[in-house]
Amino acid sequence: MRVIESALLTCNAAIALVTPDFRESQWCDQEVGFCLARSLLVVPLMRGPDPHGFLSEVQGVKLRSGTSAQSAATDVLRILASRDETRDRMAPSVVRFYAASKNFESTRQAFTLLARIPKEAWTPEMVHEVERAAKDNYQVKAANLRTGTPVPEAAGKLLAPIKRRLEIDEPAAF
């Protein structure tokens, strides 16, 4: 019990797995309500009924039959990376997600998330990690956006004003 209380007191966001059993749980409503009372973002993952109460006002992720864990995780990451309450804390994770892309599609998805990181949230380490990925990760180096623009080129344009703000002078790695 103390472990759950500690997690609820220290988390930055929460995910509620809303299944047909959710309403019958003695704890789910209390845990979600606790997070909402702390003004935390709670993302419902819905497999079955729509959320109820205050949670019904939050846009969630509908888990359809056959939804992969990776797809659900990407949807949650997209929400966390784009919401004011969580995007600054998510920025380094988004950069790592991009740098570790395993295929061209995940590179495109991750680049979309990179573009949503507020300029003020970028650090020199994050800039260098994005540049390194264009050099070291073939899935980033060879990927193109749907427009046909190479991802490393788009990343360079995205990073240019950030590098000026951070006063990073060295040329891009790609």
Salt bridges, closest charged atoms under 4 A:
GLU5 OE1 - ARG2 NH1 2.68
ASP29 OD1 - HIS52 NE2 3.00
ASP50 OD1 - LYS62 NZ 3.52
ASP75 OD1 - ARG78 NH1 3.01
ASP84 OD1 - ARG87 NH2 3.01
GLU85 OE2 - ARG83 NH2 2.95
GLU105 OE1 - ARG108 NH2 3.24
GLU105 OE1 - ARG146 NH2 2.45
GLU131 OE1 - HIS128 ND1 3.82
GLU131 OE2 - LYS163 NZ 2.77
GLU153 OE2 - LYS157 NZ 3.57
GLU170 OE2 - HIS128 NE2 3.33
